[in-house]
Amino acid sequence: MGQVFLKKAVARGVAREVAQEVFQQMVGYASYGFNEAHAAAFAETAYRTLYLLDRFPGPYVAGLLNAQPMGYYPRDVLVVEARRRGVALWPLAAGASAEDFTWVPSANAIRVGYRAVVGMGDGAAALEAAGRSLGPGGGRVEALWRASGLDPGRLAQLVRLGAFDAWDADRERLLEQLWSLDPLGMTTERAAGRTWTLAERLYWEYRLLGFGQTTQQMALWRARLAADGFATVREACGASDGAWVRTAGVLVRPHRPPTRSGRLIVFFSLLDETGLLDASLNEQGYARYGQHLFSPQSRGVLVVAGHMRRGTLTVTSVAPHPYEDA
């Protein structure tokens, strides 16, 4: 672009030295002029989305959940934010769920849809049609299998997510039934009669959905965290400016954007069942703790300590999950 500018300027009688100086001024402005325009566009977008989130949290979050994968935050963050704003999350349920997440205005709730399940793909439409034909009041897994035409392996995913709990809450027995339909195509836990623990439920929910239908995963350790003096995210966000805080949560979106000073600063967030906390780590902290934020071996749950500054935690220490049995 500079070469084209100089060539045309000289052709129109402008001295080359003057044209070069003018173009250098343009280059200098471009280094921050883009950011200025970018900020204006982001400000308008932020205002519009904040208005929707504040006035219509249920349908707005349902729309974002259906639009995934997109945007900055994963579904786990969106679900926690919806709950924080008083919106209930209804789990996947055969006969009641649709293909997509659906907003239920009368109950201020969002119902999880079949399409949210990993690998479900085109089977979501067949499941919705088959489930509606059987109804939410009762049915059998075999009936849904025959009506939907899906292989038992995909139905087993729904069993593990509790989609048939209204029909039969014994998930192991249902898995046994599916195994009998296709013994070579799937595996089963083979422990009928046992009630699943919260940890087991959340394991499959995060593995197959990427979020917790029951609750957010940090709730598993809340009693231990509280006993050890860790604040929840909500408590940390409510701390006074300058207060020292220790908290723990799931690592969300660590990034290292360029800064005006040229110094490296890492921005990230921590998520627990009570909300989302923004945090920052300076260059010295990154040199010491960066492996916990960006290493492939990071387990994704961190313990941090620091001081609250205008709603953001200025981090002074970072450590991996505090419990070895996590």
Residue frames relative to the residue before (quaternion, step in Angstrom):
aa qw qx qy qz dx dy dz
M 1.0000 0.0000 0.0000 0.0000 0.00 0.00 0.00
G 0.6324 0.5401 -0.3282 0.4480 3.59 1.02 -0.75
Q 0.6578 0.5122 -0.3127 0.4553 3.55 0.97 -0.83
V 0.6432 0.5104 -0.3155 0.4757 3.58 1.01 -0.83
F 0.6451 0.5294 -0.3162 0.4511 3.58 0.96 -0.90
L 0.6778 0.4883 -0.2943 0.4643 3.60 0.85 -0.95
K 0.6538 0.5300 -0.3212 0.4341 3.58 0.90 -0.90
K 0.7146 0.4415 -0.2608 0.4758 3.59 0.86 -0.95
A 0.6186 0.5380 -0.3522 0.4515 3.61 1.04 -0.67
V 0.6637 0.4909 -0.3003 0.4779 3.59 0.92 -0.92
A 0.6375 0.5407 -0.3272 0.4407 3.59 1.01 -0.80
R 0.7122 0.4235 -0.2446 0.5035 3.57 1.17 -0.55
G 0.6659 -0.5629 0.2841 0.3986 3.56 1.23 0.41
V 0.4927 0.6373 -0.4519 0.3832 3.63 1.22 0.23
A 0.4988 -0.6488 0.4780 0.3192 3.57 -0.92 0.85
R 0.5802 -0.6187 0.4052 0.3412 3.56 -0.99 0.89
E 0.6463 0.5283 -0.3309 0.4401 3.59 0.97 -0.85
V 0.6497 0.5064 -0.3139 0.4722 3.58 1.02 -0.83
A 0.6506 0.5205 -0.3127 0.4561 3.59 0.95 -0.90
Q 0.6467 0.5187 -0.3174 0.4605 3.57 0.99 -0.83
E 0.6589 0.5084 -0.3102 0.4594 3.58 0.98 -0.86
V 0.6416 0.5187 -0.3195 0.4660 3.58 1.00 -0.84
F 0.6761 0.4905 -0.3109 0.4534 3.57 0.89 -0.89
Q 0.6255 0.5312 -0.3457 0.4551 3.61 1.02 -0.69
Q 0.6117 0.5263 -0.3475 0.4775 3.58 1.12 -0.63
M 0.6330 0.5225 -0.3210 0.4725 3.59 1.04 -0.73
V 0.6397 0.5179 -0.3207 0.4688 3.57 1.00 -0.83
G 0.6541 0.5206 -0.3119 0.4515 3.56 0.95 -0.87
Y 0.6609 0.4946 -0.3114 0.4707 3.59 0.97 -0.81
A 0.6326 0.5633 -0.3394 0.4090 3.58 0.97 -0.82
S 0.5970 0.5971 -0.3665 0.3909 3.58 1.10 -0.60
Y 0.7934 0.1833 -0.1318 0.5653 3.61 1.17 -0.44
G 0.5210 0.6505 -0.4124 0.3679 3.58 1.19 -0.33
F 0.6085 0.5390 -0.3511 0.4647 3.58 1.07 -0.70
N 0.6613 0.5154 -0.3144 0.4452 3.57 0.90 -0.92
E 0.6267 0.5458 -0.3395 0.4406 3.57 1.04 -0.76
A 0.6798 0.4658 -0.2842 0.4901 3.58 0.92 -0.91
H 0.6150 0.5502 -0.3284 0.4596 3.55 1.06 -0.81
A 0.6608 0.5136 -0.3072 0.4529 3.56 0.91 -0.90
A 0.6379 0.5270 -0.3306 0.4540 3.60 0.99 -0.79
A 0.6654 0.4937 -0.3005 0.4724 3.58 0.94 -0.89
F 0.6543 0.5054 -0.3085 0.4703 3.57 0.99 -0.84
A 0.6299 0.5486 -0.3433 0.4293 3.60 0.98 -0.78
E 0.6691 0.4865 -0.3053 0.4716 3.56 0.92 -0.88
T 0.6490 0.5128 -0.3132 0.4667 3.58 0.95 -0.86
A 0.6461 0.5227 -0.3145 0.4588 3.57 0.97 -0.88
Y 0.6482 0.5176 -0.3243 0.4548 3.59 0.94 -0.84
R 0.6776 0.4962 -0.3005 0.4521 3.59 0.84 -0.95
T 0.7030 0.4635 -0.2831 0.4592 3.59 0.84 -0.94
L 0.6283 0.5230 -0.3421 0.4633 3.60 1.04 -0.70
Y 0.6129 0.5429 -0.3446 0.4592 3.59 1.04 -0.73
L 0.6760 0.4855 -0.2930 0.4706 3.57 0.88 -0.94
L 0.6659 0.5078 -0.3061 0.4528 3.59 0.92 -0.90
D 0.6872 0.4811 -0.2866 0.4627 3.58 1.00 -0.79
R 0.7675 0.3809 -0.1994 0.4756 3.60 0.87 -0.93
F 0.8148 0.1332 -0.0373 0.5629 3.60 1.01 -0.76
P 0.0055 -0.8674 0.4972 0.0200 3.64 0.75 0.96
G 0.6499 0.5503 -0.3310 0.4065 3.60 0.95 -0.82
P 0.7478 0.3778 -0.2446 0.4880 3.62 0.56 -1.05
Y 0.6206 0.5481 -0.3579 0.4316 3.59 1.06 -0.65
V 0.6886 0.4568 -0.2893 0.4833 3.60 0.84 -0.93
A 0.6021 0.5489 -0.3620 0.4529 3.61 1.03 -0.69
G 0.6530 0.5096 -0.3101 0.4665 3.57 1.00 -0.81
L 0.6500 0.5056 -0.3170 0.4705 3.59 0.98 -0.80
L 0.6412 0.5271 -0.3262 0.4524 3.59 0.97 -0.82
N 0.6780 0.4810 -0.2906 0.4739 3.58 1.01 -0.77
A 0.6690 0.5111 -0.2981 0.4499 3.60 1.16 -0.55
Q 0.4745 0.6801 -0.4452 0.3378 3.61 1.22 -0.11
P 0.5758 -0.1785 -0.7957 -0.0587 1.54 -2.18 1.24
M 0.2727 0.7230 -0.5975 0.2143 3.54 -0.87 1.04
G 0.7773 0.4054 -0.2328 0.4210 3.50 -1.32 0.10
Y 0.7068 -0.5072 0.3447 0.3527 3.47 -1.41 -0.08
Y 0.7892 0.3276 -0.1573 0.4950 3.57 0.91 -0.91
P 0.4466 -0.6736 0.5146 0.2864 3.60 -1.06 0.72
R 0.7221 -0.4580 0.2992 0.4235 3.57 -1.28 0.25
D 0.5887 0.5959 -0.3740 0.3981 3.58 1.02 -0.72
V 0.6603 0.4970 -0.2967 0.4785 3.58 1.00 -0.85
L 0.6583 0.5185 -0.3137 0.4465 3.59 0.93 -0.89
V 0.6494 0.5182 -0.3163 0.4579 3.59 0.98 -0.84
V 0.6507 0.5024 -0.3165 0.4732 3.60 0.94 -0.86
E 0.6571 0.5093 -0.3162 0.4570 3.59 0.93 -0.84
A 0.6304 0.5234 -0.3378 0.4632 3.59 1.01 -0.77
R 0.6611 0.4953 -0.3095 0.4710 3.58 0.90 -0.89
R 0.6347 0.5435 -0.3325 0.4372 3.58 0.98 -0.85
R 0.7204 0.4120 -0.2307 0.5081 3.57 1.15 -0.63
G 0.6627 -0.5706 0.2880 0.3902 3.57 1.23 0.46
V 0.5303 0.6150 -0.4150 0.4102 3.59 1.26 0.17
A 0.3330 -0.7477 0.5398 0.1967 3.61 -0.78 0.99
L 0.2521 -0.7275 0.6113 0.1830 3.56 -1.23 0.50
W 0.1842 -0.7786 0.5935 0.0873 3.55 -0.62 1.16
P 0.4495 -0.7266 0.4479 0.2634 3.60 -0.77 0.98
L 0.6879 -0.4384 0.3817 0.4347 3.48 -1.38 0.20
A 0.0630 0.8022 -0.5879 0.0827 3.60 -0.87 0.95
A 0.4198 -0.7030 0.5165 0.2507 3.57 -0.68 1.12
G 0.7818 0.2875 -0.2382 0.4994 3.55 -0.88 0.98
A 0.7552 0.3247 -0.1975 0.5341 3.59 1.23 -0.33
S 0.6624 0.5085 -0.3082 0.4557 3.60 1.06 -0.71
A 0.3029 -0.7098 0.6040 0.1991 3.53 -1.29 0.49
E 0.7325 -0.3644 0.2955 0.4933 3.58 -1.25 -0.19
D 0.8023 0.2424 -0.0910 0.5379 3.55 0.82 -1.07
F 0.6434 -0.4303 0.4258 0.4685 3.53 -1.35 -0.06
T 0.1059 -0.8072 0.5790 0.0437 3.59 -0.90 0.87
W 0.3750 -0.7111 0.5585 0.2045 3.53 -1.11 0.83
V 0.1486 -0.7813 0.6041 0.0512 3.58 -0.83 1.06
P 0.2713 -0.8234 0.4709 0.1633 3.61 0.09 1.25
S 0.6604 0.5465 -0.3248 0.3997 3.60 0.91 -0.87
A 0.7644 0.3278 -0.1751 0.5269 3.58 1.18 -0.57
N 0.3484 -0.7360 0.4974 0.2992 3.59 1.31 -0.06
A 0.5144 0.6376 -0.3924 0.4181 3.56 0.90 0.99
I 0.2599 -0.7156 0.6233 0.1785 3.53 -1.34 0.41
R 0.2328 -0.7727 0.5777 0.1222 3.56 -0.80 1.04
V 0.4454 -0.6899 0.5067 0.2625 3.59 -0.88 0.99
G 0.2685 -0.7828 0.5465 0.1284 3.57 -0.98 0.91
Y 0.6757 -0.5249 0.3481 0.3831 3.54 -1.26 0.47
R 0.6348 0.5719 -0.3410 0.3920 3.58 1.00 -0.77
A 0.5716 0.6094 -0.3743 0.4023 3.58 1.21 -0.37
V 0.5932 0.5919 -0.3632 0.4073 3.59 1.18 -0.48
V 0.5250 -0.6471 0.4571 0.3111 3.57 -0.88 0.97
G 0.8484 0.1787 -0.1411 0.4780 3.56 -0.89 0.97
M 0.4814 0.6896 -0.4433 0.3101 3.60 1.21 -0.03
G 0.0611 -0.8671 0.4936 0.0279 3.59 1.05 -0.74
D 0.8504 -0.0978 0.0981 0.5075 3.54 -0.93 -0.99
G 0.5415 0.6358 -0.4046 0.3725 3.59 1.19 -0.29
A 0.5136 0.6654 -0.4178 0.3448 3.60 1.20 -0.38
A 0.6624 0.5056 -0.3135 0.4553 3.59 0.93 -0.87
A 0.6534 0.5117 -0.3124 0.4623 3.59 0.97 -0.85
L 0.6502 0.5176 -0.3149 0.4585 3.58 1.04 -0.79
E 0.6374 0.5208 -0.3390 0.4557 3.59 0.96 -0.80
A 0.6761 0.4926 -0.2978 0.4601 3.59 0.86 -0.95
A 0.6794 0.4850 -0.2934 0.4659 3.58 0.90 -0.92
G 0.6620 0.5160 -0.3083 0.4477 3.58 0.95 -0.86
R 0.6401 0.5170 -0.3274 0.4646 3.57 0.99 -0.79
S 0.6538 0.5233 -0.3234 0.4405 3.60 0.98 -0.77
L 0.6962 0.4448 -0.2687 0.4952 3.58 1.11 -0.65
G 0.3562 -0.7587 0.4724 0.2726 3.58 1.15 -0.64
P 0.5744 -0.6329 0.4083 0.3205 3.56 -1.20 0.52
G 0.5850 0.6437 -0.3662 0.3308 3.59 1.16 -0.43
G 0.7884 -0.2275 0.1591 0.5489 3.59 1.07 -0.45
G 0.2070 0.7627 -0.5942 0.1497 3.54 -1.22 0.40
R 0.3916 -0.6918 0.5459 0.2647 3.53 -1.30 -0.15
V 0.5955 -0.5811 0.4142 0.3690 3.52 -1.13 0.65
E 0.6200 0.5496 -0.3500 0.4370 3.58 1.03 -0.78
A 0.6398 0.5329 -0.3261 0.4475 3.58 1.04 -0.82
L 0.6605 0.4879 -0.3067 0.4813 3.56 0.96 -0.83
W 0.6048 0.5587 -0.3458 0.4500 3.58 1.06 -0.74
R 0.7041 0.4510 -0.2729 0.4757 3.59 0.85 -0.96
A 0.6783 0.5013 -0.3011 0.4450 3.60 0.96 -0.80
S 0.7319 0.4322 -0.2404 0.4687 3.59 1.00 -0.79
G 0.3355 -0.7602 0.4911 0.2614 3.57 1.10 -0.65
L 0.4947 0.6629 -0.4287 0.3634 3.59 1.25 0.19
D 0.5524 -0.6050 0.4499 0.3555 3.55 -1.19 0.53
P 0.6337 -0.5707 0.3640 0.3746 3.62 -1.10 0.65
G 0.5744 0.6061 -0.3845 0.3935 3.59 1.10 -0.57
R 0.6833 0.4640 -0.2933 0.4814 3.58 0.97 -0.79
L 0.6264 0.5155 -0.3394 0.4761 3.58 1.09 -0.62
A 0.5883 0.5728 -0.3677 0.4366 3.58 1.12 -0.63
Q 0.5904 0.5589 -0.3684 0.4510 3.58 1.09 -0.63
L 0.6641 0.5004 -0.3024 0.4660 3.57 0.98 -0.84
V 0.6043 0.5480 -0.3525 0.4585 3.57 1.06 -0.71
R 0.6852 0.4944 -0.2834 0.4536 3.57 0.87 -0.98
L 0.6866 0.4508 -0.2766 0.4988 3.57 1.22 -0.46
G 0.5394 -0.6644 0.3824 0.3486 3.58 1.28 0.10
A 0.3283 0.7803 -0.4851 0.2193 3.58 1.19 0.36
F 0.7356 0.3760 -0.2221 0.5178 3.60 1.21 -0.42
D 0.3240 0.7856 -0.4829 0.2112 3.59 1.22 0.18
A 0.6344 0.5257 -0.3398 0.4535 3.61 1.08 -0.64
W 0.6702 0.4643 -0.2891 0.5017 3.59 1.20 -0.48
D 0.7658 -0.1309 0.1473 0.6122 3.53 0.96 -0.98
A 0.2825 -0.8089 0.4974 0.1360 3.57 -0.43 1.22
D 0.5653 0.5765 -0.3942 0.4390 3.61 1.25 -0.10
R 0.2197 -0.8298 0.5002 0.1141 3.56 0.08 1.29
E 0.6352 0.5304 -0.3473 0.4412 3.59 1.00 -0.71
R 0.6385 0.5179 -0.3359 0.4596 3.59 1.00 -0.74
L 0.6437 0.5100 -0.3245 0.4694 3.58 1.00 -0.77
L 0.6404 0.5118 -0.3290 0.4687 3.58 1.01 -0.74
E 0.6035 0.5434 -0.3463 0.4697 3.58 1.11 -0.65
Q 0.6441 0.5236 -0.3199 0.4568 3.56 0.99 -0.85
L 0.6657 0.4894 -0.3012 0.4761 3.57 0.96 -0.86
W 0.6211 0.5408 -0.3406 0.4536 3.56 1.03 -0.75
S 0.6492 0.5179 -0.3202 0.4558 3.58 1.01 -0.73
L 0.6293 0.5299 -0.3341 0.4600 3.58 1.18 -0.52
D 0.7993 0.0186 0.0349 0.5996 3.58 1.08 -0.74
P 0.1089 -0.8574 0.4993 0.0604 3.63 0.44 1.17
L 0.6986 0.4566 -0.2828 0.4729 3.60 1.14 -0.49
G 0.7017 0.5159 -0.2613 0.4162 3.57 1.19 -0.41
M 0.8037 0.1379 -0.0793 0.5734 3.58 1.21 -0.13
T 0.3442 -0.7069 0.5744 0.2276 3.53 -1.33 0.23
T 0.1709 -0.7861 0.5862 0.0958 3.56 -1.22 0.41
E 0.5636 -0.6226 0.4277 0.3345 3.55 -1.15 0.59
R 0.1911 -0.8373 0.4942 0.1347 3.60 1.24 -0.49
A 0.5587 0.5489 -0.4332 0.4460 3.56 0.68 1.11
A 0.0186 -0.8573 0.5143 -0.0115 3.56 0.83 1.06
G 0.7558 0.3976 -0.2910 0.4313 3.53 -1.17 0.68
R 0.6431 0.5260 -0.3287 0.4491 3.60 1.22 -0.19
T 0.3739 -0.7166 0.5467 0.2187 3.57 -0.96 0.90
W 0.4328 -0.7115 0.4875 0.2624 3.56 -0.83 0.95
T 0.4482 -0.6709 0.5254 0.2701 3.53 -1.10 0.75
L 0.6604 -0.4836 0.3830 0.4282 3.57 -1.28 0.25
A 0.6344 0.5349 -0.3354 0.4460 3.60 0.97 -0.80
E 0.6616 0.4952 -0.3120 0.4687 3.60 0.96 -0.80
R 0.6371 0.5253 -0.3298 0.4575 3.56 0.96 -0.81
L 0.6958 0.4720 -0.2777 0.4647 3.56 0.86 -0.98
Y 0.5760 0.5839 -0.3830 0.4250 3.60 1.05 -0.66
W 0.7273 0.4200 -0.2511 0.4812 3.57 0.79 -0.99
E 0.6178 0.5473 -0.3579 0.4366 3.60 1.02 -0.66
Y 0.6957 0.4439 -0.2807 0.4901 3.58 0.91 -0.84
R 0.6504 0.5178 -0.3271 0.4493 3.58 1.03 -0.68
L 0.7872 0.3431 -0.1626 0.4860 3.59 0.93 -0.87
L 0.7699 0.3135 -0.1748 0.5277 3.60 1.19 -0.45
G 0.3969 -0.7168 0.4807 0.3123 3.57 1.08 -0.71
F 0.7588 0.1943 -0.1556 0.6019 3.58 1.28 0.17
G 0.5130 -0.6507 0.4700 0.3042 3.55 -1.29 0.26
Q 0.3360 -0.7251 0.5655 0.2038 3.55 -0.75 1.05
T 0.6959 0.4855 -0.2608 0.4603 3.55 1.01 -0.89
T 0.7261 -0.2460 0.2054 0.6084 3.54 0.90 -1.05
Q 0.5891 -0.5393 0.4309 0.4200 3.58 -1.23 0.00
Q 0.6371 -0.6209 0.3047 0.3402 3.57 -0.97 0.90
M 0.5954 0.5829 -0.3847 0.3972 3.64 1.05 -0.54
A 0.5319 0.6322 -0.4062 0.3903 3.60 1.21 -0.36
L 0.5370 0.6339 -0.3990 0.3881 3.60 1.19 -0.47
W 0.7860 0.3094 -0.1419 0.5162 3.57 1.02 -0.83
R 0.3432 0.7888 -0.4796 0.1732 3.59 1.22 0.07
A 0.6533 0.5175 -0.3391 0.4363 3.62 0.87 -0.86
R 0.6773 0.4812 -0.2942 0.4724 3.60 0.94 -0.86
L 0.6439 0.5228 -0.3225 0.4562 3.56 0.99 -0.83
A 0.6568 0.5047 -0.3121 0.4652 3.57 0.95 -0.86
A 0.6516 0.5198 -0.3147 0.4540 3.57 0.98 -0.85
D 0.7121 0.4342 -0.2462 0.4937 3.58 1.13 -0.67
G 0.6119 -0.6248 0.3229 0.3619 3.57 1.24 0.26
F 0.4642 0.6709 -0.4585 0.3525 3.59 1.18 0.37
A 0.3750 -0.7177 0.5451 0.2171 3.56 -0.94 0.92
T 0.4775 -0.6045 0.5343 0.3479 3.55 -1.23 0.38
V 0.6563 -0.4847 0.3817 0.4344 3.57 -1.25 0.22
R 0.6334 0.5316 -0.3413 0.4469 3.58 0.94 -0.80
E 0.6621 0.4945 -0.3069 0.4721 3.57 0.95 -0.84
A 0.6418 0.5219 -0.3266 0.4572 3.58 0.99 -0.79
C 0.6664 0.5017 -0.3036 0.4605 3.59 0.93 -0.88
G 0.7027 0.4570 -0.2634 0.4775 3.58 1.15 -0.57
A 0.4732 0.6805 -0.4433 0.3412 3.58 1.28 -0.02
S 0.5683 -0.6108 0.4353 0.3384 3.56 -1.16 0.63
D 0.6350 -0.5414 0.3917 0.3877 3.55 -1.22 0.51
G 0.7848 0.2743 -0.2342 0.5040 3.56 -0.79 1.08
A 0.5032 0.6643 -0.4248 0.3536 3.60 1.24 -0.22
W 0.3976 -0.6922 0.5502 0.2449 3.56 -1.14 0.73
V 0.0628 -0.8250 0.5601 -0.0420 3.57 -0.79 1.08
R 0.1032 -0.7344 0.6657 0.0825 3.56 -1.18 0.72
T 0.1423 0.7891 -0.5834 0.1295 3.56 -0.75 1.03
A 0.2313 -0.7595 0.5937 0.1308 3.56 -1.31 0.19
G 0.1861 0.7903 -0.5701 0.1255 3.55 -1.11 0.63
V 0.6301 -0.5097 0.4273 0.4007 3.52 -1.38 0.03
L 0.4471 -0.7001 0.4930 0.2586 3.57 -0.84 0.99
V 0.0477 -0.7995 0.5984 -0.0213 3.57 -0.88 1.04
R 0.8943 -0.1030 0.0534 0.4323 3.54 -0.94 1.05
P 0.0821 0.7808 -0.6143 0.0794 3.65 0.40 1.07
H 0.1055 0.7986 -0.5860 0.0872 3.60 -0.91 0.83
R 0.2711 -0.7649 0.5738 0.1101 3.53 -1.26 0.62
P 0.0335 -0.8354 0.5486 0.0115 3.62 0.33 1.16
P 0.5736 -0.5623 0.4437 0.3974 3.62 -1.18 0.40
T 0.2072 -0.7801 0.5808 0.1058 3.56 -1.07 0.76
R 0.6497 -0.5362 0.3705 0.3912 3.56 -1.23 0.49
S 0.6921 0.4797 -0.2739 0.4646 3.59 1.03 -0.79
G 0.4694 -0.6774 0.4410 0.3553 3.57 1.22 -0.40
R 0.5532 0.6065 -0.3964 0.4111 3.57 1.27 -0.08
L 0.4740 -0.6775 0.4862 0.2827 3.54 -1.10 0.70
I 0.0448 0.7653 -0.6400 0.0516 3.56 -0.91 1.01
V 0.2423 -0.7609 0.5869 0.1338 3.56 -0.90 0.94
F 0.1229 -0.7637 0.6308 0.0611 3.55 -0.94 0.97
F 0.1374 0.7729 -0.6115 0.0994 3.56 -1.00 0.80
S 0.3020 -0.7286 0.5786 0.2078 3.55 -1.34 0.07
L 0.2338 -0.7345 0.6171 0.1579 3.54 -1.30 0.43
L 0.1634 -0.8028 0.5715 0.0466 3.55 -0.89 1.01
D 0.0818 0.7483 -0.6583 0.0069 3.53 -1.10 0.76
E 0.7543 -0.4085 0.2535 0.4471 3.59 -1.25 -0.11
T 0.6934 0.4825 -0.2802 0.4558 3.61 1.23 -0.25
G 0.7895 -0.2700 0.1739 0.5230 3.61 1.18 -0.22
L 0.5324 -0.6140 0.4981 0.3023 3.53 -1.39 -0.27
L 0.1376 -0.7943 0.5902 0.0426 3.57 -0.90 1.00
D 0.3022 -0.7370 0.5779 0.1779 3.58 -0.84 0.99
A 0.0198 -0.8038 0.5935 -0.0356 3.57 -1.02 0.85
S 0.1337 -0.7738 0.6129 0.0874 3.55 -1.28 0.42
L 0.1480 -0.7727 0.6149 0.0541 3.55 -1.20 0.67
N 0.3702 -0.7568 0.4928 0.2175 3.59 -0.72 1.02
E 0.7635 -0.4047 0.2629 0.4292 3.54 -1.38 0.12
Q 0.6606 0.4977 -0.3112 0.4680 3.60 0.95 -0.84
G 0.6540 0.5113 -0.3055 0.4664 3.56 1.02 -0.82
Y 0.6303 0.5305 -0.3336 0.4583 3.57 1.05 -0.76
A 0.6375 0.5292 -0.3326 0.4505 3.60 0.96 -0.82
R 0.7270 0.4369 -0.2371 0.4737 3.57 1.06 -0.72
Y 0.8284 0.2346 -0.0801 0.5023 3.58 0.91 -0.92
G 0.3634 0.7846 -0.4573 0.2079 3.60 1.25 -0.01
Q 0.6042 0.5813 -0.3693 0.4008 3.60 1.06 -0.65
H 0.6415 0.5232 -0.3342 0.4506 3.61 1.11 -0.54
L 0.6980 0.4726 -0.2649 0.4682 3.58 1.21 -0.47
F 0.8306 0.2374 -0.0823 0.4969 3.57 0.95 -0.83
S 0.5178 0.6503 -0.4250 0.3583 3.61 1.19 -0.18
P 0.5181 -0.6343 0.4731 0.3247 3.63 -1.01 0.78
Q 0.6532 0.5241 -0.3121 0.4486 3.58 1.17 -0.51
S 0.4588 0.6844 -0.4548 0.3380 3.59 1.25 -0.12
R 0.4000 -0.7488 0.4843 0.2116 3.58 -0.89 0.96
G 0.5712 -0.6690 0.3440 0.3282 3.57 1.26 0.11
V 0.7054 0.3563 -0.2590 0.5553 3.61 1.25 -0.16
L 0.0668 -0.8362 0.5440 -0.0216 3.56 -0.66 1.13
V 0.2654 -0.6878 0.6482 0.1908 3.49 -1.38 0.43
V 0.0019 0.8106 -0.5846 0.0346 3.59 -0.77 1.00
A 0.1030 -0.7607 0.6358 0.0800 3.54 -1.30 0.41
G 0.2734 0.7568 -0.5621 0.1912 3.54 -1.10 0.67
H 0.5559 -0.5964 0.4640 0.3463 3.54 -1.30 -0.30
M 0.4333 -0.6852 0.5230 0.2630 3.55 -1.03 0.80
R 0.0077 0.7794 -0.6248 0.0453 3.55 -0.92 1.01
R 0.8330 -0.1709 0.0800 0.5201 3.59 -0.41 1.25
G 0.7656 -0.4001 0.1925 0.4656 3.56 0.85 0.99
T 0.6841 0.4147 -0.2783 0.5316 3.60 1.28 -0.03
L 0.3875 -0.7184 0.5286 0.2332 3.57 -1.02 0.80
T 0.2168 -0.7449 0.6194 0.1203 3.57 -0.71 1.11
V 0.2519 -0.8405 0.4687 0.1022 3.53 -0.12 1.37
T 0.1593 -0.7840 0.5948 0.0786 3.55 -1.06 0.86
S 0.7955 0.0700 -0.0580 0.5992 3.61 1.22 -0.33
V 0.1002 -0.7747 0.6240 0.0216 3.53 -1.19 0.76
A 0.0403 0.7840 -0.6181 0.0405 3.57 -1.02 0.82
P 0.5475 -0.6065 0.4480 0.3627 3.61 -1.15 0.46
H 0.7918 -0.3148 0.2222 0.4739 3.57 -1.33 0.03
P 0.4342 -0.7598 0.4215 0.2377 3.60 -0.72 1.02
Y 0.7368 0.4005 -0.2306 0.4935 3.60 1.17 -0.33
E 0.4575 -0.7310 0.4414 0.2479 3.56 -0.63 1.16
D 0.6939 0.4708 -0.2852 0.4642 3.60 1.10 -0.58
A 0.3681 0.7603 -0.4749 0.2469 3.60 1.27 0.20
